[in-house]
């Protein structure tokens, strides 16, 4: 919606995106989708089924 579109341009959102991107790089994220459960990293939509099976 228009409200969401307007929020994307705010400095607060830009700062959060930069912070999250830096944190992801520090944790070894190399693409999307990437999921962390505790400290274990899962990558790719195919791993979603594995995550649910293991939980």
VENJO-V709864 format. One line per field, one symbol per residue. phi: phi as a letter, one per 30 degrees, with the letter a starting at -180 (. if undefined). psi: psi as a letter, one per 40 degrees, with the letter a starting at -180 (. if undefined). burial: 1 if it has 24 or more other C-alpha atoms within 12 Angstrom, else 0. A space follows every 50 residues. Layout:
phi = ???
psi = ???
burial = ???
This chain:
phi = .dddedddcddedddddddddddddddjdbabdbbcbhcccbbjdddedd ddddd
psi = idddddddeiddddddddddddddddeeheaiihihhbehhhhiddeddd ddde.
burial = 00000000000000000000000000000000001000000100000000 00000
